[in-house]
Amino acid sequence: MSHAKLKEILTRRLRLKRPQFRLEGKDRISGSVISSTFAGSGDSQRQKMIWDALDEELGAASVREVGMLLAYTPDEWNLPLEGTVSRRTPSASRKSTVQKKAG
């Protein structure tokens, strides 16, 4: 699957508001999805939203083609890490290791 296809699926299925994507990988895509659509949702709920959308669109192929995708709001993504002045990095407190397990 291409990065463009993954972006299109998530944007359409989740009705993402002004999404930004930071994706890597070719055979198995991983990365971050940034959108205000995730505001008010916890980490587990965000992961469920993403995987439900991918499962509906791709079925079993979603597990083979997509690795870990972390979801952030724009405010969470822009928070500088403690002790740094760097921007465009997710807040350490928002990092989630929730990942769909193949099975």
A tleap script that builds the chain and sets N, CA, C and O, in Angstrom:
source leaprc.protein.ff14SB
mol = sequence {
  NMET SER HIE ALA LYS LEU LYS GLU ILE LEU
  THR ARG ARG LEU ARG LEU LYS ARG PRO GLN
  PHE ARG LEU GLU GLY LYS ASP ARG ILE SER
  GLY SER VAL ILE SER SER THR PHE ALA GLY
  SER GLY ASP SER GLN ARG GLN LYS MET ILE
  TRP ASP ALA LEU ASP GLU GLU LEU GLY ALA
  ALA SER VAL ARG GLU VAL GLY MET LEU LEU
  ALA TYR THR PRO ASP GLU TRP ASN LEU PRO
  LEU GLU GLY THR VAL SER ARG ARG THR PRO
  SER ALA SER ARG LYS SER THR VAL GLN LYS
  LYS ALA CGLY
}
set mol.1.N position { 0.849 -1.172 0.000 }
set mol.1.CA position { 0.000 0.000 0.000 }
set mol.1.C position { 0.896 1.238 0.000 }
set mol.1.O position { 1.963 1.243 0.614 }
set mol.2.N position { 0.464 2.252 -0.673 }
set mol.2.CA position { 1.225 3.503 -0.720 }
set mol.2.C position { 0.827 4.400 0.451 }
set mol.2.O position { -0.232 4.234 1.056 }
set mol.3.N position { 1.695 5.337 0.746 }
set mol.3.CA position { 1.384 6.333 1.779 }
set mol.3.C position { 0.139 7.114 1.369 }
set mol.3.O position { -0.719 7.405 2.203 }
set mol.4.N position { 0.041 7.452 0.091 }
set mol.4.CA position { -1.111 8.220 -0.396 }
set mol.4.C position { -2.420 7.462 -0.171 }
set mol.4.O position { -3.421 8.057 0.227 }
set mol.5.N position { -2.412 6.156 -0.425 }
set mol.5.CA position { -3.621 5.346 -0.242 }
set mol.5.C position { -4.021 5.298 1.238 }
set mol.5.O position { -5.201 5.423 1.565 }
set mol.6.N position { -3.038 5.115 2.131 }
set mol.6.CA position { -3.326 5.095 3.564 }
set mol.6.C position { -3.907 6.435 4.019 }
set mol.6.O position { -4.875 6.471 4.777 }
set mol.7.N position { -3.317 7.519 3.557 }
set mol.7.CA position { -3.818 8.856 3.904 }
set mol.7.C position { -5.256 9.029 3.426 }
set mol.7.O position { -6.102 9.547 4.154 }
set mol.8.N position { -5.522 8.598 2.213 }
set mol.8.CA position { -6.870 8.745 1.646 }
set mol.8.C position { -7.878 7.944 2.451 }
set mol.8.O position { -8.957 8.447 2.767 }
set mol.9.N position { -7.541 6.701 2.788 }
set mol.9.CA position { -8.458 5.844 3.545 }
set mol.9.C position { -8.788 6.459 4.901 }
set mol.9.O position { -9.958 6.582 5.264 }
set mol.10.N position { -7.757 6.842 5.648 }
set mol.10.CA position { -7.995 7.387 6.991 }
set mol.10.C position { -8.725 8.724 6.938 }
set mol.10.O position { -9.625 8.973 7.740 }
set mol.11.N position { -8.348 9.576 6.008 }
set mol.11.CA position { -9.003 10.881 5.898 }
set mol.11.C position { -10.485 10.714 5.590 }
set mol.11.O position { -11.329 11.383 6.186 }
set mol.12.N position { -10.794 9.829 4.666 }
set mol.12.CA position { -12.191 9.622 4.262 }
set mol.12.C position { -12.984 8.886 5.344 }
set mol.12.O position { -14.064 9.334 5.731 }
set mol.13.N position { -12.471 7.789 5.823 }
set mol.13.CA position { -13.211 6.967 6.782 }
set mol.13.C position { -13.402 7.644 8.136 }
set mol.13.O position { -14.455 7.509 8.759 }
set mol.14.N position { -12.377 8.376 8.591 }
set mol.14.CA position { -12.463 9.037 9.900 }
set mol.14.C position { -12.937 10.482 9.794 }
set mol.14.O position { -13.120 11.161 10.805 }
set mol.15.N position { -13.131 10.941 8.566 }
set mol.15.CA position { -13.525 12.333 8.330 }
set mol.15.C position { -12.568 13.283 9.069 }
set mol.15.O position { -12.985 14.186 9.795 }
set mol.16.N position { -11.277 13.040 8.854 }
set mol.16.CA position { -10.249 13.819 9.549 }
set mol.16.C position { -10.289 15.275 9.131 }
set mol.16.O position { -10.396 15.601 7.949 }
set mol.17.N position { -10.202 16.135 10.118 }
set mol.17.CA position { -10.172 17.575 9.887 }
set mol.17.C position { -8.725 18.017 9.720 }
set mol.17.O position { -7.912 17.835 10.626 }
set mol.18.N position { -8.403 18.584 8.594 }
set mol.18.CA position { -7.055 19.091 8.280 }
set mol.18.C position { -5.949 18.141 8.756 }
set mol.18.O position { -5.111 18.525 9.571 }
set mol.19.N position { -5.947 16.913 8.252 }
set mol.19.CA position { -4.968 15.932 8.739 }
set mol.19.C position { -3.545 16.230 8.274 }
set mol.19.O position { -3.315 16.808 7.211 }
set mol.20.N position { -2.618 15.818 9.103 }
set mol.20.CA position { -1.205 15.815 8.764 }
set mol.20.C position { -0.718 14.401 9.030 }
set mol.20.O position { -1.154 13.762 9.988 }
set mol.21.N position { 0.169 13.917 8.202 }
set mol.21.CA position { 0.685 12.564 8.354 }
set mol.21.C position { 2.202 12.598 8.381 }
set mol.21.O position { 2.826 13.348 7.631 }
set mol.22.N position { 2.785 11.798 9.232 }
set mol.22.CA position { 4.226 11.588 9.287 }
set mol.22.C position { 4.405 10.070 9.185 }
set mol.22.O position { 4.377 9.357 10.188 }
set mol.23.N position { 4.587 9.600 7.964 }
set mol.23.CA position { 4.617 8.163 7.705 }
set mol.23.C position { 5.979 7.724 7.201 }
set mol.23.O position { 6.709 8.496 6.579 }
set mol.24.N position { 6.310 6.466 7.484 }
set mol.24.CA position { 7.557 5.889 6.999 }
set mol.24.C position { 7.321 4.421 6.684 }
set mol.24.O position { 6.349 3.818 7.139 }
set mol.25.N position { 8.213 3.868 5.911 }
set mol.25.CA position { 8.127 2.456 5.551 }
set mol.25.C position { 7.435 2.261 4.221 }
set mol.25.O position { 6.635 3.089 3.785 }
set mol.26.N position { 7.761 1.140 3.582 }
set mol.26.CA position { 7.152 0.806 2.304 }
set mol.26.C position { 6.330 -0.476 2.409 }
set mol.26.O position { 5.150 -0.491 2.058 }
set mol.27.N position { 6.945 -1.538 2.888 }
set mol.27.CA position { 6.224 -2.804 2.999 }
set mol.27.C position { 5.230 -2.793 4.149 }
set mol.27.O position { 4.176 -3.425 4.075 }
set mol.28.N position { 5.566 -2.079 5.201 }
set mol.28.CA position { 4.705 -1.962 6.385 }
set mol.28.C position { 4.795 -0.513 6.852 }
set mol.28.O position { 5.840 -0.084 7.342 }
set mol.29.N position { 3.727 0.229 6.706 }
set mol.29.CA position { 3.721 1.660 6.995 }
set mol.29.C position { 3.441 1.917 8.471 }
set mol.29.O position { 2.523 1.341 9.054 }
set mol.30.N position { 4.240 2.783 9.058 }
set mol.30.CA position { 4.065 3.205 10.449 }
set mol.30.C position { 4.192 4.723 10.492 }
set mol.30.O position { 4.638 5.348 9.531 }
set mol.31.N position { 3.790 5.308 11.625 }
set mol.31.CA position { 3.972 6.742 11.775 }
set mol.31.C position { 2.921 7.383 12.649 }
set mol.31.O position { 2.343 6.751 13.534 }
set mol.32.N position { 2.687 8.656 12.380 }
set mol.32.CA position { 1.766 9.467 13.176 }
set mol.32.C position { 0.707 10.101 12.290 }
set mol.32.O position { 0.959 10.465 11.141 }
set mol.33.N position { -0.482 10.221 12.860 }
set mol.33.CA position { -1.613 10.883 12.210 }
set mol.33.C position { -2.004 12.030 13.133 }
set mol.33.O position { -2.282 11.812 14.312 }
set mol.34.N position { -2.026 13.245 12.605 }
set mol.34.CA position { -2.327 14.423 13.411 }
set mol.34.C position { -3.599 15.068 12.872 }
set mol.34.O position { -3.672 15.424 11.696 }
set mol.35.N position { -4.608 15.220 13.745 }
set mol.35.CA position { -5.858 15.852 13.352 }
set mol.35.C position { -6.638 16.276 14.591 }
set mol.35.O position { -6.598 15.603 15.621 }
set mol.36.N position { -7.339 17.384 14.482 }
set mol.36.CA position { -8.186 17.828 15.585 }
set mol.36.C position { -9.359 16.877 15.802 }
set mol.36.O position { -10.029 16.954 16.832 }
set mol.37.N position { -9.615 15.992 14.860 }
set mol.37.CA position { -10.662 14.983 14.999 }
set mol.37.C position { -10.438 14.121 16.236 }
set mol.37.O position { -11.399 13.599 16.802 }
set mol.38.N position { -9.186 13.962 16.666 }
set mol.38.CA position { -8.871 13.114 17.811 }
set mol.38.C position { -9.067 13.806 19.165 }
set mol.38.O position { -8.922 13.165 20.206 }
set mol.39.N position { -9.390 15.083 19.168 }
set mol.39.CA position { -9.586 15.808 20.428 }
set mol.39.C position { -10.699 15.159 21.234 }
set mol.39.O position { -11.750 14.808 20.697 }
set mol.40.N position { -10.458 15.007 22.516 }
set mol.40.CA position { -11.449 14.438 23.414 }
set mol.40.C position { -11.468 12.924 23.449 }
set mol.40.O position { -12.250 12.336 24.197 }
set mol.41.N position { -10.623 12.277 22.655 }
set mol.41.CA position { -10.546 10.825 22.636 }
set mol.41.C position { -9.259 10.373 23.310 }
set mol.41.O position { -8.210 10.994 23.133 }
set mol.42.N position { -9.335 9.306 24.072 }
set mol.42.CA position { -8.147 8.735 24.703 }
set mol.42.C position { -7.352 7.912 23.707 }
set mol.42.O position { -7.805 7.663 22.589 }
set mol.43.N position { -6.165 7.491 24.119 }
set mol.43.CA position { -5.287 6.717 23.244 }
set mol.43.C position { -5.959 5.454 22.712 }
set mol.43.O position { -5.888 5.173 21.516 }
set mol.44.N position { -6.599 4.705 23.577 }
set mol.44.CA position { -7.244 3.451 23.156 }
set mol.44.C position { -8.361 3.717 22.152 }
set mol.44.O position { -8.506 2.993 21.167 }
set mol.45.N position { -9.139 4.744 22.406 }
set mol.45.CA position { -10.232 5.075 21.489 }
set mol.45.C position { -9.691 5.516 20.130 }
set mol.45.O position { -10.267 5.181 19.095 }
set mol.46.N position { -8.601 6.255 20.130 }
set mol.46.CA position { -7.986 6.692 18.875 }
set mol.46.C position { -7.490 5.487 18.078 }
set mol.46.O position { -7.695 5.406 16.867 }
set mol.47.N position { -6.838 4.556 18.770 }
set mol.47.CA position { -6.344 3.360 18.094 }
set mol.47.C position { -7.504 2.556 17.516 }
set mol.47.O position { -7.408 2.046 16.400 }
set mol.48.N position { -8.586 2.438 18.257 }
set mol.48.CA position { -9.757 1.716 17.780 }
set mol.48.C position { -10.335 2.386 16.534 }
set mol.48.O position { -10.715 1.711 15.577 }
set mol.49.N position { -10.399 3.714 16.555 }
set mol.49.CA position { -10.897 4.449 15.386 }
set mol.49.C position { -10.064 4.120 14.145 }
set mol.49.O position { -10.606 3.828 13.079 }
set mol.50.N position { -8.751 4.172 14.300 }
set mol.50.CA position { -7.849 3.920 13.175 }
set mol.50.C position { -8.002 2.496 12.667 }
set mol.50.O position { -8.175 2.277 11.468 }
set mol.51.N position { -7.939 1.515 13.584 }
set mol.51.CA position { -7.988 0.122 13.144 }
set mol.51.C position { -9.362 -0.280 12.626 }
set mol.51.O position { -9.452 -1.098 11.710 }
set mol.52.N position { -10.418 0.264 13.179 }
set mol.52.CA position { -11.750 -0.027 12.639 }
set mol.52.C position { -11.852 0.470 11.200 }
set mol.52.O position { -12.379 -0.227 10.333 }
set mol.53.N position { -11.344 1.680 10.947 }
set mol.53.CA position { -11.388 2.239 9.594 }
set mol.53.C position { -10.568 1.388 8.622 }
set mol.53.O position { -11.012 1.112 7.508 }
set mol.54.N position { -9.378 0.977 9.046 }
set mol.54.CA position { -8.532 0.163 8.177 }
set mol.54.C position { -9.118 -1.221 7.951 }
set mol.54.O position { -9.077 -1.739 6.835 }
set mol.55.N position { -9.658 -1.819 8.991 }
set mol.55.CA position { -10.271 -3.148 8.849 }
set mol.55.C position { -11.478 -3.112 7.916 }
set mol.55.O position { -11.670 -4.026 7.115 }
set mol.56.N position { -12.289 -2.067 8.016 }
set mol.56.CA position { -13.457 -1.941 7.144 }
set mol.56.C position { -13.042 -1.803 5.689 }
set mol.56.O position { -13.708 -2.322 4.794 }
set mol.57.N position { -11.955 -1.111 5.457 }
set mol.57.CA position { -11.500 -0.847 4.088 }
set mol.57.C position { -10.644 -1.991 3.531 }
set mol.57.O position { -10.800 -2.375 2.372 }
set mol.58.N position { -9.756 -2.525 4.344 }
set mol.58.CA position { -8.751 -3.470 3.852 }
set mol.58.C position { -8.930 -4.899 4.336 }
set mol.58.O position { -8.335 -5.821 3.778 }
set mol.59.N position { -9.739 -5.093 5.366 }
set mol.59.CA position { -9.888 -6.426 5.935 }
set mol.59.C position { -8.578 -6.916 6.528 }
set mol.59.O position { -7.854 -6.148 7.161 }
set mol.60.N position { -8.272 -8.186 6.328 }
set mol.60.CA position { -7.071 -8.798 6.906 }
set mol.60.C position { -5.785 -8.160 6.395 }
set mol.60.O position { -4.756 -8.233 7.067 }
set mol.61.N position { -5.823 -7.546 5.240 }
set mol.61.CA position { -4.618 -6.910 4.686 }
set mol.61.C position { -4.121 -5.775 5.572 }
set mol.61.O position { -2.942 -5.424 5.518 }
set mol.62.N position { -5.003 -5.194 6.388 }
set mol.62.CA position { -4.582 -4.078 7.240 }
set mol.62.C position { -3.472 -4.490 8.190 }
set mol.62.O position { -2.570 -3.696 8.458 }
set mol.63.N position { -3.515 -5.704 8.700 }
set mol.63.CA position { -2.499 -6.181 9.637 }
set mol.63.C position { -1.167 -6.392 8.929 }
set mol.63.O position { -0.109 -6.163 9.515 }
set mol.64.N position { -1.213 -6.822 7.683 }
set mol.64.CA position { 0.021 -7.075 6.934 }
set mol.64.C position { 0.672 -5.796 6.430 }
set mol.64.O position { 1.895 -5.734 6.310 }
set mol.65.N position { -0.120 -4.784 6.135 }
set mol.65.CA position { 0.400 -3.605 5.457 }
set mol.65.C position { 0.623 -2.396 6.353 }
set mol.65.O position { 1.321 -1.461 5.960 }
set mol.66.N position { 0.045 -2.397 7.549 }
set mol.66.CA position { 0.145 -1.232 8.428 }
set mol.66.C position { 0.718 -1.663 9.769 }
set mol.66.O position { 0.248 -2.617 10.389 }
set mol.67.N position { 1.744 -0.938 10.202 }
set mol.67.CA position { 2.337 -1.188 11.514 }
set mol.67.C position { 1.704 -0.281 12.548 }
set mol.67.O position { 0.481 -0.148 12.590 }
set mol.68.N position { 2.510 0.339 13.375 }
set mol.68.CA position { 2.007 1.202 14.434 }
set mol.68.C position { 1.675 2.591 13.884 }
set mol.68.O position { 2.501 3.228 13.230 }
set mol.69.N position { 0.477 3.038 14.155 }
set mol.69.CA position { 0.066 4.401 13.827 }
set mol.69.C position { -0.368 5.075 15.119 }
set mol.69.O position { -1.269 4.590 15.803 }
set mol.70.N position { 0.259 6.172 15.451 }
set mol.70.CA position { -0.084 6.925 16.655 }
set mol.70.C position { -0.887 8.146 16.257 }
set mol.70.O position { -0.601 8.776 15.240 }
set mol.71.N position { -1.887 8.483 17.050 }
set mol.71.CA position { -2.787 9.591 16.743 }
set mol.71.C position { -2.589 10.727 17.728 }
set mol.71.O position { -2.501 10.508 18.936 }
set mol.72.N position { -2.520 11.947 17.203 }
set mol.72.CA position { -2.321 13.149 18.008 }
set mol.72.C position { -3.256 14.246 17.540 }
set mol.72.O position { -3.687 14.258 16.387 }
set mol.73.N position { -3.565 15.165 18.438 }
set mol.73.CA position { -4.206 16.408 18.018 }
set mol.73.C position { -3.074 17.361 17.618 }
set mol.73.O position { -1.924 17.132 17.993 }
set mol.74.N position { -3.377 18.417 16.870 }
set mol.74.CA position { -2.321 19.379 16.526 }
set mol.74.C position { -1.650 19.979 17.761 }
set mol.74.O position { -0.436 20.184 17.761 }
set mol.75.N position { -2.416 20.263 18.808 }
set mol.75.CA position { -1.829 20.824 20.028 }
set mol.75.C position { -0.866 19.836 20.686 }
set mol.75.O position { 0.194 20.239 21.164 }
set mol.76.N position { -1.215 18.570 20.717 }
set mol.76.CA position { -0.331 17.568 21.310 }
set mol.76.C position { 0.943 17.416 20.494 }
set mol.76.O position { 2.028 17.270 21.057 }
set mol.77.N position { 0.822 17.450 19.186 }
set mol.77.CA position { 1.968 17.289 18.309 }
set mol.77.C position { 2.939 18.462 18.448 }
set mol.77.O position { 4.151 18.275 18.338 }
set mol.78.N position { 2.426 19.651 18.686 }
set mol.78.CA position { 3.271 20.840 18.747 }
set mol.78.C position { 3.886 21.106 20.105 }
set mol.78.O position { 4.733 21.992 20.226 }
set mol.79.N position { 3.488 20.365 21.136 }
set mol.79.CA position { 4.057 20.591 22.456 }
set mol.79.C position { 5.535 20.238 22.445 }
set mol.79.O position { 5.902 19.147 22.010 }
set mol.80.N position { 6.387 21.135 22.913 }
set mol.80.CA position { 7.811 20.798 22.968 }
set mol.80.C position { 8.060 19.784 24.076 }
set mol.80.O position { 7.376 19.783 25.100 }
set mol.81.N position { 9.044 18.924 23.858 }
set mol.81.CA position { 9.432 17.976 24.893 }
set mol.81.C position { 10.087 18.738 26.027 }
set mol.81.O position { 10.715 19.775 25.813 }
set mol.82.N position { 9.939 18.225 27.213 }
set mol.82.CA position { 10.486 18.878 28.392 }
set mol.82.C position { 11.979 19.107 28.225 }
set mol.82.O position { 12.721 18.186 27.883 }
set mol.83.N position { 12.422 20.342 28.469 }
set mol.83.CA position { 13.837 20.678 28.390 }
set mol.83.C position { 14.339 20.983 26.990 }
set mol.83.O position { 15.539 21.178 26.800 }
set mol.84.N position { 13.441 21.028 25.995 }
set mol.84.CA position { 13.866 21.348 24.634 }
set mol.84.C position { 13.038 22.492 24.097 }
set mol.84.O position { 12.017 22.860 24.678 }
set mol.85.N position { 13.475 23.047 22.997 }
set mol.85.CA position { 12.717 24.092 22.331 }
set mol.85.C position { 12.257 23.613 20.953 }
set mol.85.O position { 11.726 24.391 20.161 }
set mol.86.N position { 12.465 22.337 20.681 }
set mol.86.CA position { 12.104 21.754 19.401 }
set mol.86.C position { 10.595 21.763 19.203 }
set mol.86.O position { 9.836 21.546 20.147 }
set mol.87.N position { 10.163 22.016 17.968 }
set mol.87.CA position { 8.747 21.967 17.606 }
set mol.87.C position { 8.525 20.783 16.664 }
set mol.87.O position { 9.481 20.158 16.206 }
set mol.88.N position { 7.265 20.483 16.382 }
set mol.88.CA position { 6.867 19.428 15.458 }
set mol.88.C position { 7.260 18.047 15.966 }
set mol.88.O position { 7.557 17.151 15.175 }
set mol.89.N position { 7.262 17.879 17.250 }
set mol.89.CA position { 7.563 16.593 17.866 }
set mol.89.C position { 6.452 16.268 18.845 }
set mol.89.O position { 6.008 17.150 19.580 }
set mol.90.N position { 5.991 15.027 18.876 }
set mol.90.CA position { 4.922 14.704 19.815 }
set mol.90.C position { 5.384 14.829 21.254 }
set mol.90.O position { 6.543 14.570 21.575 }
set mol.91.N position { 4.475 15.223 22.102 }
set mol.91.CA position { 4.751 15.309 23.529 }
set mol.91.C position { 5.049 13.920 24.076 }
set mol.91.O position { 4.381 12.950 23.718 }
set mol.92.N position { 6.044 13.825 24.936 }
set mol.92.CA position { 6.405 12.533 25.512 }
set mol.92.C position { 5.235 11.911 26.262 }
set mol.92.O position { 5.087 10.689 26.281 }
set mol.93.N position { 4.414 12.732 26.871 }
set mol.93.CA position { 3.280 12.206 27.630 }
set mol.93.C position { 2.193 11.645 26.725 }
set mol.93.O position { 1.324 10.917 27.204 }
set mol.94.N position { 2.211 11.956 25.441 }
set mol.94.CA position { 1.182 11.489 24.516 }
set mol.94.C position { 1.628 10.272 23.726 }
set mol.94.O position { 0.823 9.703 22.990 }
set mol.95.N position { 2.875 9.854 23.850 }
set mol.95.CA position { 3.326 8.687 23.105 }
set mol.95.C position { 2.572 7.463 23.588 }
set mol.95.O position { 2.416 7.243 24.789 }
set mol.96.N position { 2.122 6.697 22.663 }
set mol.96.CA position { 1.352 5.491 22.980 }
set mol.96.C position { 1.991 4.307 22.284 }
set mol.96.O position { 2.464 4.423 21.154 }
set mol.97.N position { 2.005 3.190 22.946 }
set mol.97.CA position { 2.548 1.991 22.322 }
set mol.97.C position { 1.447 1.011 21.967 }
set mol.97.O position { 1.715 -0.165 21.720 }
set mol.98.N position { 0.223 1.481 21.938 }
set mol.98.CA position { -0.887 0.608 21.570 }
set mol.98.C position { -0.748 0.270 20.093 }
set mol.98.O position { -0.672 1.165 19.251 }
set mol.99.N position { -0.716 -0.996 19.785 }
set mol.99.CA position { -0.563 -1.446 18.407 }
set mol.99.C position { -1.453 -2.663 18.200 }
set mol.99.O position { -1.600 -3.501 19.090 }
set mol.100.N position { -2.032 -2.746 17.035 }
set mol.100.CA position { -2.843 -3.917 16.727 }
set mol.100.C position { -1.906 -5.095 16.543 }
set mol.100.O position { -0.879 -4.988 15.872 }
set mol.101.N position { -2.258 -6.192 17.128 }
set mol.101.CA position { -1.429 -7.388 17.043 }
set mol.101.C position { -1.939 -8.290 15.939 }
set mol.101.O position { -3.141 -8.507 15.785 }
set mol.102.N position { -1.004 -8.802 15.184 }
set mol.102.CA position { -1.360 -9.748 14.125 }
set mol.102.C position { -1.915 -11.012 14.782 }
set mol.102.O position { -1.441 -11.445 15.832 }
set mol.103.N position { -2.886 -11.568 14.168 }
set mol.103.CA position { -3.368 -12.760 14.811 }
set mol.103.C position { -4.516 -13.333 14.179 }
set mol.103.O position { -5.025 -14.357 14.634 }
savepdb mol mol.pdb
quit
